[in-house]
Amino acid sequence: MIVATPKSVTELKNTIAQHGKVLFVGCGTCVTVCLAGGEREVGIASYAVRMARKIEGKPLQLSQMTIERQCENEFIKDVAEEAAKVDAIVSFACGAGVQAMAERFPGKPVYPALNTQFLGILEEQAVWTEKCLGCGDCMLAQFGGICPVTRCAKRMLNGPCGGSTEKHCEVSADRPCAWQLIYKRLESVGQLDRLDAIMPPKDWSTAWYSGARQVVRKDHRV
């Protein structure tokens, strides 16, 4: 799941300061789950920004809506009618959603309402943790389903560093050592022999360093 956090009301207000008619658009998937950009959050932000502008003596005509996903044109088309009535759009989606909206409405300013953080999972109520870096070369099979690229502070692929302990990473006492987790996991599934293999330096050509990536599934194209 993509995890994001909301920008402050002050930042949102300042971002749209030059506009009089604005549309706030929420996204009904990832950012709804992480309590950042769903219908509820759009409503709260809309009220706060509207009141802030009113106090400043600069009334704002603000409309709001939430669609299923902002990263797909199939759903973005539902925004077209409302988008035509405003000066600008504020997207409560991840960075991909913001850019998809901007491409769909080239003559309309589209601003982000959220800060996209990482790919993660819900650990407990209102706590999300990064689990995947999206490196494009998944090695989870080798490490028992625990990613050292994301969860090891030093991204080590052949065992722990000298500063770690069985309880935590040397970087932070609140952070468990990824390699201790990997060892316990492989032991529990009877695959400790996987640790005998020497992993070569990681090929980062599939990661973000090389620029924007694209996936084309030719078997699904028509």
N, C-alpha and C positions, 0 to 999 in steps of 0.2 A: 504494500500500500504506500502511496505517496503521502508523506506527512508534511504539513505546512502550518505556519503560525500567522495570525492576523497582524497586519500593520496597525499602528496606533491611529486613533481617531484624528489626532492632530496631523499626522502625515497624510491621511486620506483627504482631509479638508484642504490642506495646502496643495495637494496634487491636482485637485479639481477647482482650485480657486478662480481660474479664468472662465469657468463654464457656468451657465445658468440652468441648463437642462441636462440631467445626467441619469443614466440607467445603471443600476447595480444588478449584476447577474451572478447568481450562485451556481454551484456545481454539485450535483446530487450523488457523487460517488466518494472518492477517497477523502476529499477535504470536508465532506459532511461527516464521515466516520470519525475523523480526528478533530471534530468540533471547531473548524476554522472557517469553512466557506459554504455551509449549507443554508437552507431557507431561514432557519432560526438566526444564524449569525448575520446573514444579509439584513434581516429585519432590525436587529439590534444596531448594526453599524449605520443603517439608513436613518434611524431615529436620531442617533447621536450626532451624525454629520449634519443632518437637517437642523437640529437644535443649535449646534455650534454656529452655523451660518446665520441663523435667525438672530442670535445674540450679537453677532457682528454687524447686523443690519444689512446682510446680503442674502436675502431669501433664495432658496434653491428649490427648483422643481425636480424632484427626485422620484423616479419610479423603480420598481424592483421586480425581479422574477428569478426563478431557479429552474435550470434544465437538467436533464439526466446526466449528460457529460459534455464538457466544453472542448474535449479533444477530438470530437467527431462532428463533421459537417452535417450528418444526418440529424443531429440534435441542435446544432447551432442555427440551422435555418429557422427554428422556432423563435429566434430572437429578432429576426429581420424586421418585423412590423414595428416593434417597440424601438428598435435601434434607429429607425428612420425618423423618429420624433425627437431625438435628443442630440446634444452637442458632443457628448462623449460617453464612453462605456467604462465602467469599473468592473473588472473580472475577479470574482472570488473563486479562482481556480489555481491549479499549479502553474508553473511557468509554461508548460506545454499548452495548457488551455488558454492562457493569455495570448500566446502567439497564434494559436489557431483562430481565435476571435479576431485578432488584428488582420490576419490574412483574409478572413471572410468579409470584413468590413474595411477595405483599404482607405476609404475616405473619412474614416471616423477614428479619433484618438481612443486607444484602449489602454487603460492603466491597471496595474496589478494591485489587488487589495491584500494579498498574502505574500509571505516569504516562504518559498519552497525550501524545505529542509533536507529530506532524505527519503529513501525507501526503508520502511520499517514495519514493526508489528506492535500491537497493543500488548504491553506487559501486564498491566493492571489498570484499574480505573483511572483514566486521564493521564496515563504514562505510556509514551511511545518510545521505542528504541530502534536505532538504525541497525539493520541486519544485512543489507545488501548495497554494494557500491555501484552495481550495474557495470561491471568491468568488461562484460562481453565474452568472457572465457571462464565459465563456471567450473569450480574445482571442488564443489561440496561433496561429491562422491568420495573423494580421496580423504576428506577430513571429517567424515561422520556427520555431515549436514551442518557443520559449524564453520563459518567463513573466517579464516585468519586475515584475509585481505581487509575486511571491514572491522573485525572485532579485536584484532591484535594491533596495538598502538604503533608497532613497528612493521606491520604487514609481513611478519616472518613466515616463511613457508616450510622450514625444516626444524621446527622445535622452538621452544621458548628462549628468551634472552636470559642473560645471567642475573638480571635484576628482579625477575618475577618470583613469586612464591606460590604455594599451592592454593592460597586464598585470594591473592589479588595481583594485578598488574603493577609494575613499579611506577607507572605514570600517575595512578590514582588508587587510593585504598578502597574507593567505592566501585572500582572496575575489576571484575574477575579476569584472571589470566585466561585468554582465549585458548592457549595450548593446554592448560589444565582441563578445560572444558572438553577440548578435542580428545584428549587422552581418556577421560572418563567415559565419553560417549563411545569411542571405538572399543574400549574394554567391555562396555555393557552389551555391545552387539557382536562381540567375538571377532573383531577386525583389527586388533592391535598390530598385526603384521603389515598393515598399510603404512605404518610409520617407518618401516625399514627402507622404503623407497626414498631416494634422494630427489627432491623436486628441483627442476632446473629453474633459472631465473624466469620470472613471469613475463609473458609476452603482453606488453601493454598496448600493442598496436590496435587491439580491438576496443580499447577504452576511450574515454573522452579526450585524451591528449591529442588525438589525430583530427579533431574537429567533430562537427555534427555527424552522428551516425544514422544509418538508415537500414531498415530490415525489409527485404523484398521476398515474399513467399510466392515463387513462381507457380507452385502447385495450387495456389488459391486464386491466382489472377485469371480474369476472363477477358 
